Amino acid sequence: MLLFLSQEPEARPGPPLPPPVAAAAAAAGLGPAPGMSVCGEAVGAGSLPSELVVHIFSFLAGPDRLRASAACSHWRECLFYPALWPRLRLSLRVSPAERPRLEFLMRKCGWFVRELRVQFAADNYPSGGGGAAAGEGAAAAGDGEAPPLCPRWLDLLRTYLELVLCVLSSVRNNRNLQKLSLFGDISILQQHGSISNTYLANSMEHLSLLDNHIPGNTTLITAVELERFVNLRSLALDFCDFTAEMARVLADSNHVPLHRLSLLVHSVSIMHKSLDSMPEDENWKALTRNSTNLRVYIMAFDVKSDDMLRILKPSIPLERIHFDSYITCVSGAVVDLISRQYDKFLTHFILMNDVIDMSGFPDLSDNRNEDPLVLLAWRCTRLSLLAVHGYTVWAHNLIAIARLRGSDLKVLEVTEESIDFDQGELADQDVDPVHNLIEQVSLGLGRPWHAVMDIELLSVFTEPTRHFYREMQSFSEGI
């Protein structure tokens, strides 16, 4: 449908409307009937009043607006009316080609945006020292030496910081800004005070301060600094940086209720820092009184079971927990404690053990009357995701888990090499144990099921830090 149709053969109409704009105009009821003219003259795209162009643009998604603005200079001017950009969501790629476009957009829109969300694409995020996996980084830290930074990684980091600074410098004087969310590692900026601007702190709703490099003794944010962030609804920190004093600050009535708290617990961080200042149970109780909808996500790398038993206070509203091990395995006592303390909240439980020797996976049910994973499925009635690799899961226990949770268990991922059968199942010549397992689990879940190959969980094994960032962002959305 065209807005400039004319019956005058000698008329020279303006450029045609891009398809998205034509559709938006039709949706807004602004298009004239085919074959009609306005005041007997051709109406070109460049002749439309600015108010009308802005109204049409308001029906378009951001990318379609940018494409439509190329129709003519008049439309390009209309693109940057403040009324079009009350909210801006940026998903940035760490690429040198990104900066000119970003600078142009922030220069034009940064002054009047009221809600800004900036997300740095996880696939391009410069993680670790030269792309090392978490396990490699931990090994390097254990030797007391930081891994070498390759030139490519340094270039990525430099570009990353330039993009972050471009965004923050564009909005730091924006008095219209009400909500600011940053998804990505801005720990280096915090060390240099780049986000200490009081106005930015007051506007920020999500703050992620996670040191993605070898953890040292530096605390990325103090409780005094956190007092400025009175509108935080979502926070991500290294567990060793989340102190009892921070919990008291967030529990203060001057702060809006916190909805999401993501905590990364790393054996290297515990070694360099300490758990002595972590919140006690009374601190968690005070925090949940002020933040009744608070939910917590914990990811633990190679953390000893004794340390986990200290960390897991009864009053933590723990919704998701992910264990990732290269050296230290989770004990059945930890799994049992989780199922007893967090039965009202727990929805996601991931248990990964990326061992090289697959001949002897740890057995959580060893010397126990009941398997801790079965008890987890029985007690945690909200459990919707269970994933296990590198721990022995007996076939009959897997069937029991499927029957206990049924269709409410949306995801049940157990790798083939983790499943074991008892001698009675293997001795029965009339029943194929693997076929029987698949059939019984499928019946319990009410849908087809099969074990997964470890290759299907490869990204979780080899890039656990990136997995945490993706999960943390998903966990923090929609609050």
ZINORJO-V64849 format. One record per residue. N is the residue number from 0. RES is the residue in three letters. PSI is psi in whole degrees, -180 to 180 (NA if undefined). BURIAL is I if it has 24 or more other C-alpha atoms within 12 Angstrom, else O. Layout:
BEGIN
n-><N | N>
res-><RES | RES>
psi-><PSI | PSI>
burial-><BURIAL | BURIAL>
END
This chain:
BEGIN
n-><0 | 1 | 2 | 3 | 4 | 5 | 6 | 7 | 8 | 9 | 10 | 11 | 12 | 13 | 14 | 15 | 16 | 17 | 18 | 19 | 20 | 21 | 22 | 23 | 24 | 25 | 26 | 27 | 28 | 29 | 30 | 31 | 32 | 33 | 34 | 35 | 36 | 37 | 38 | 39 | 40 | 41 | 42 | 43 | 44 | 45 | 46 | 47 | 48 | 49 | 50 | 51 | 52 | 53 | 54 | 55 | 56 | 57 | 58 | 59 | 60 | 61 | 62 | 63 | 64 | 65 | 66 | 67 | 68 | 69 | 70 | 71 | 72 | 73 | 74 | 75 | 76 | 77 | 78 | 79 | 80 | 81 | 82 | 83 | 84 | 85 | 86 | 87 | 88 | 89 | 90 | 91 | 92 | 93 | 94 | 95 | 96 | 97 | 98 | 99 | 100 | 101 | 102 | 103 | 104 | 105 | 106 | 107 | 108 | 109 | 110 | 111 | 112 | 113 | 114 | 115 | 116 | 117 | 118 | 119 | 120 | 121 | 122 | 123 | 124 | 125 | 126 | 127 | 128 | 129 | 130 | 131 | 132 | 133 | 134 | 135 | 136 | 137 | 138 | 139 | 140 | 141 | 142 | 143 | 144 | 145 | 146 | 147 | 148 | 149 | 150 | 151 | 152 | 153 | 154 | 155 | 156 | 157 | 158 | 159 | 160 | 161 | 162 | 163 | 164 | 165 | 166 | 167 | 168 | 169 | 170 | 171 | 172 | 173 | 174 | 175 | 176 | 177 | 178 | 179 | 180 | 181 | 182 | 183 | 184 | 185 | 186 | 187 | 188 | 189 | 190 | 191 | 192 | 193 | 194 | 195 | 196 | 197 | 198 | 199 | 200 | 201 | 202 | 203 | 204 | 205 | 206 | 207 | 208 | 209 | 210 | 211 | 212 | 213 | 214 | 215 | 216 | 217 | 218 | 219 | 220 | 221 | 222 | 223 | 224 | 225 | 226 | 227 | 228 | 229 | 230 | 231 | 232 | 233 | 234 | 235 | 236 | 237 | 238 | 239 | 240 | 241 | 242 | 243 | 244 | 245 | 246 | 247 | 248 | 249 | 250 | 251 | 252 | 253 | 254 | 255 | 256 | 257 | 258 | 259 | 260 | 261 | 262 | 263 | 264 | 265 | 266 | 267 | 268 | 269 | 270 | 271 | 272 | 273 | 274 | 275 | 276 | 277 | 278 | 279 | 280 | 281 | 282 | 283 | 284 | 285 | 286 | 287 | 288 | 289 | 290 | 291 | 292 | 293 | 294 | 295 | 296 | 297 | 298 | 299 | 300 | 301 | 302 | 303 | 304 | 305 | 306 | 307 | 308 | 309 | 310 | 311 | 312 | 313 | 314 | 315 | 316 | 317 | 318 | 319 | 320 | 321 | 322 | 323 | 324 | 325 | 326 | 327 | 328 | 329 | 330 | 331 | 332 | 333 | 334 | 335 | 336 | 337 | 338 | 339 | 340 | 341 | 342 | 343 | 344 | 345 | 346 | 347 | 348 | 349 | 350 | 351 | 352 | 353 | 354 | 355 | 356 | 357 | 358 | 359 | 360 | 361 | 362 | 363 | 364 | 365 | 366 | 367 | 368 | 369 | 370 | 371 | 372 | 373 | 374 | 375 | 376 | 377 | 378 | 379 | 380 | 381 | 382 | 383 | 384 | 385 | 386 | 387 | 388 | 389 | 390 | 391 | 392 | 393 | 394 | 395 | 396 | 397 | 398 | 399 | 400 | 401 | 402 | 403 | 404 | 405 | 406 | 407 | 408 | 409 | 410 | 411 | 412 | 413 | 414 | 415 | 416 | 417 | 418 | 419 | 420 | 421 | 422 | 423 | 424 | 425 | 426 | 427 | 428 | 429 | 430 | 431 | 432 | 433 | 434 | 435 | 436 | 437 | 438 | 439 | 440 | 441 | 442 | 443 | 444 | 445 | 446 | 447 | 448 | 449 | 450 | 451 | 452 | 453 | 454 | 455 | 456 | 457 | 458 | 459 | 460 | 461 | 462 | 463 | 464 | 465 | 466 | 467 | 468 | 469 | 470 | 471 | 472 | 473 | 474 | 475 | 476 | 477 | 478>
res-><MET | LEU | LEU | PHE | LEU | SER | GLN | GLU | PRO | GLU | ALA | ARG | PRO | GLY | PRO | PRO | LEU | PRO | PRO | PRO | VAL | ALA | ALA | ALA | ALA | ALA | ALA | ALA | GLY | LEU | GLY | PRO | ALA | PRO | GLY | MET | SER | VAL | CYS | GLY | GLU | ALA | VAL | GLY | ALA | GLY | SER | LEU | PRO | SER | GLU | LEU | VAL | VAL | HIS | ILE | PHE | SER | PHE | LEU | ALA | GLY | PRO | ASP | ARG | LEU | ARG | ALA | SER | ALA | ALA | CYS | SER | HIS | TRP | ARG | GLU | CYS | LEU | PHE | TYR | PRO | ALA | LEU | TRP | PRO | ARG | LEU | ARG | LEU | SER | LEU | ARG | VAL | SER | PRO | ALA | GLU | ARG | PRO | ARG | LEU | GLU | PHE | LEU | MET | ARG | LYS | CYS | GLY | TRP | PHE | VAL | ARG | GLU | LEU | ARG | VAL | GLN | PHE | ALA | ALA | ASP | ASN | TYR | PRO | SER | GLY | GLY | GLY | GLY | ALA | ALA | ALA | GLY | GLU | GLY | ALA | ALA | ALA | ALA | GLY | ASP | GLY | GLU | ALA | PRO | PRO | LEU | CYS | PRO | ARG | TRP | LEU | ASP | LEU | LEU | ARG | THR | TYR | LEU | GLU | LEU | VAL | LEU | CYS | VAL | LEU | SER | SER | VAL | ARG | ASN | ASN | ARG | ASN | LEU | GLN | LYS | LEU | SER | LEU | PHE | GLY | ASP | ILE | SER | ILE | LEU | GLN | GLN | HIS | GLY | SER | ILE | SER | ASN | THR | TYR | LEU | ALA | ASN | SER | MET | GLU | HIS | LEU | SER | LEU | LEU | ASP | ASN | HIS | ILE | PRO | GLY | ASN | THR | THR | LEU | ILE | THR | ALA | VAL | GLU | LEU | GLU | ARG | PHE | VAL | ASN | LEU | ARG | SER | LEU | ALA | LEU | ASP | PHE | CYS | ASP | PHE | THR | ALA | GLU | MET | ALA | ARG | VAL | LEU | ALA | ASP | SER | ASN | HIS | VAL | PRO | LEU | HIS | ARG | LEU | SER | LEU | LEU | VAL | HIS | SER | VAL | SER | ILE | MET | HIS | LYS | SER | LEU | ASP | SER | MET | PRO | GLU | ASP | GLU | ASN | TRP | LYS | ALA | LEU | THR | ARG | ASN | SER | THR | ASN | LEU | ARG | VAL | TYR | ILE | MET | ALA | PHE | ASP | VAL | LYS | SER | ASP | ASP | MET | LEU | ARG | ILE | LEU | LYS | PRO | SER | ILE | PRO | LEU | GLU | ARG | ILE | HIS | PHE | ASP | SER | TYR | ILE | THR | CYS | VAL | SER | GLY | ALA | VAL | VAL | ASP | LEU | ILE | SER | ARG | GLN | TYR | ASP | LYS | PHE | LEU | THR | HIS | PHE | ILE | LEU | MET | ASN | ASP | VAL | ILE | ASP | MET | SER | GLY | PHE | PRO | ASP | LEU | SER | ASP | ASN | ARG | ASN | GLU | ASP | PRO | LEU | VAL | LEU | LEU | ALA | TRP | ARG | CYS | THR | ARG | LEU | SER | LEU | LEU | ALA | VAL | HIS | GLY | TYR | THR | VAL | TRP | ALA | HIS | ASN | LEU | ILE | ALA | ILE | ALA | ARG | LEU | ARG | GLY | SER | ASP | LEU | LYS | VAL | LEU | GLU | VAL | THR | GLU | GLU | SER | ILE | ASP | PHE | ASP | GLN | GLY | GLU | LEU | ALA | ASP | GLN | ASP | VAL | ASP | PRO | VAL | HIS | ASN | LEU | ILE | GLU | GLN | VAL | SER | LEU | GLY | LEU | GLY | ARG | PRO | TRP | HIS | ALA | VAL | MET | ASP | ILE | GLU | LEU | LEU | SER | VAL | PHE | THR | GLU | PRO | THR | ARG | HIS | PHE | TYR | ARG | GLU | MET | GLN | SER | PHE | SER | GLU | GLY | ILE>
psi-><137 | 141 | -12 | 22 | 138 | 152 | -5 | 114 | -28 | -4 | 149 | 89 | 161 | -174 | 148 | 156 | 135 | 149 | -43 | -36 | -40 | -42 | -41 | -40 | -42 | -41 | -33 | -6 | 32 | -3 | 135 | 163 | 146 | 141 | 0 | 155 | 166 | 115 | 31 | 8 | 156 | 140 | 106 | 165 | -37 | -10 | -11 | 141 | 148 | -41 | -37 | -42 | -44 | -40 | -41 | -44 | -31 | -17 | -6 | 151 | 160 | -50 | -37 | -35 | -44 | -41 | -41 | -32 | -13 | -3 | -41 | 169 | -34 | -42 | -33 | -39 | -38 | -22 | -29 | 30 | 134 | -32 | -19 | -16 | 53 | -28 | 138 | 127 | 120 | 130 | 105 | 144 | 137 | 87 | 140 | -29 | -14 | -30 | -46 | -44 | -42 | -43 | -42 | -47 | -44 | -33 | -35 | -36 | -19 | -20 | -22 | 4 | 134 | -32 | 120 | 129 | 124 | 123 | 129 | 122 | 127 | -33 | -24 | 3 | 130 | 88 | 147 | -175 | 94 | 26 | 16 | 145 | 165 | -38 | -38 | -41 | -40 | -41 | -42 | -41 | -34 | -26 | -1 | 10 | 137 | 145 | 151 | 146 | 113 | 157 | -39 | -42 | -39 | -39 | -42 | -44 | -41 | -45 | -42 | -48 | -37 | -40 | -43 | -46 | -35 | -44 | -50 | -40 | -25 | -27 | -5 | -25 | 13 | 104 | -8 | -14 | 125 | -34 | 130 | 126 | 128 | 122 | 112 | 168 | 110 | 27 | -38 | -39 | -39 | -38 | -27 | 8 | 18 | -18 | 17 | -3 | 124 | -41 | -41 | -41 | -41 | -24 | -18 | 129 | -29 | 132 | 124 | 111 | 85 | 122 | 109 | 2 | -169 | 119 | 136 | -156 | -4 | 131 | 125 | -25 | 143 | 168 | -35 | -43 | -36 | -23 | -26 | -26 | 70 | -15 | 17 | 130 | -18 | 136 | 138 | 127 | 159 | 136 | -36 | -17 | -14 | 97 | 170 | -36 | -39 | -42 | -39 | -38 | -46 | -24 | -10 | 145 | -14 | -20 | 144 | 155 | 133 | 134 | -35 | 133 | 116 | 126 | 128 | 118 | 117 | 136 | -35 | -40 | -42 | -36 | -40 | -30 | -129 | 158 | 5 | -27 | 8 | 157 | 140 | 177 | -36 | -31 | -41 | -38 | -43 | -40 | -42 | -23 | -39 | -28 | 79 | -23 | 12 | 135 | 146 | 140 | 125 | 133 | 126 | 125 | 115 | 40 | 132 | 148 | -37 | -39 | -38 | -37 | -29 | -38 | -40 | 80 | 147 | -32 | 6 | 125 | 69 | 118 | -35 | 140 | 139 | 117 | 129 | 118 | 141 | -30 | -51 | 128 | 152 | 141 | 159 | -29 | -37 | -45 | -40 | -41 | -43 | -44 | -29 | -37 | -30 | 29 | -23 | -17 | -32 | 125 | -28 | 128 | 116 | 129 | 106 | 133 | 100 | 68 | 156 | -42 | 108 | 8 | -16 | 73 | 145 | 144 | 109 | -25 | 2 | 129 | 30 | 150 | -36 | 143 | 131 | -31 | -35 | -42 | -36 | -46 | -32 | -45 | -40 | 90 | -12 | 4 | 123 | -14 | 126 | 122 | 132 | 133 | 137 | 6 | 144 | 125 | 113 | 142 | -44 | -31 | -35 | -40 | -40 | -41 | -45 | -40 | -37 | -42 | -27 | -142 | -14 | -22 | 94 | -33 | 122 | 102 | 114 | 128 | 150 | -43 | -12 | -17 | 134 | 157 | 144 | 167 | -32 | -39 | -39 | -29 | -21 | 107 | -18 | -11 | 129 | 112 | -37 | -46 | -41 | -40 | -49 | -43 | -46 | -40 | -41 | -41 | -41 | -41 | -21 | 23 | 160 | 140 | 150 | 155 | 156 | 156 | 150 | -24 | -28 | -19 | 20 | -41 | -31 | -37 | -50 | -22 | 60 | -31 | -45 | -37 | -41 | -43 | -43 | -44 | -40 | -41 | -43 | -41 | -33 | -6 | 154 | 25 | NA>
burial-><I | I | I | I | I | I | O | O | O | O | O | O | I | I | I | I | I | I | O | I | I | I | I | I | I | O | O | O | O | O | I | O | O | O | O | O | O | O | O | O | O | I | I | I | I | I | I | I | O | O | O | I | I | I | I | I | I | I | I | I | O | I | O | I | I | I | O | I | I | O | I | I | O | I | I | O | I | I | I | I | I | O | O | I | I | I | I | I | I | I | I | I | I | I | I | O | O | O | I | O | O | I | I | O | I | I | O | I | I | I | I | I | I | I | I | I | I | I | I | I | I | I | O | O | I | I | I | I | I | I | I | I | I | I | I | I | I | I | O | O | I | O | O | O | O | O | I | O | O | O | O | O | O | O | O | I | I | O | I | I | I | I | I | I | I | I | I | I | I | I | I | I | O | I | O | I | I | I | I | I | I | I | I | I | I | I | I | I | I | I | O | O | O | O | I | I | O | O | I | I | I | I | I | I | I | I | I | I | I | I | I | I | I | I | I | I | O | O | I | I | I | I | O | O | I | I | I | I | I | I | I | I | I | I | I | I | I | I | I | I | I | I | I | I | I | I | I | I | I | I | I | I | O | O | I | I | I | I | I | I | I | I | I | I | I | I | I | I | I | I | I | O | I | I | I | O | O | I | I | I | O | O | I | I | I | I | I | I | O | I | I | O | O | I | I | I | I | I | I | I | I | I | I | I | I | O | I | I | O | O | I | I | I | I | I | I | I | I | I | I | I | I | I | I | I | I | I | I | I | I | I | I | I | I | I | I | I | I | I | I | I | I | I | I | I | I | I | I | I | I | I | I | I | I | I | O | O | O | O | O | I | I | I | I | I | O | O | O | O | I | I | I | I | I | I | I | I | I | I | I | I | I | I | I | I | I | I | I | I | I | I | I | I | I | I | I | I | I | I | I | I | I | I | I | I | I | I | I | I | O | I | I | I | I | I | I | I | I | I | I | I | O | O | O | O | O | O | O | O | O | O | O | I | I | O | O | I | I | I | I | I | I | O | I | I | O | O | O | I | I | I | O | O | I | O | O | I | O | O | I | I | I | I | I | I | I | I | I | I | I | I | I | I | O | I | I | O | O | O>
END
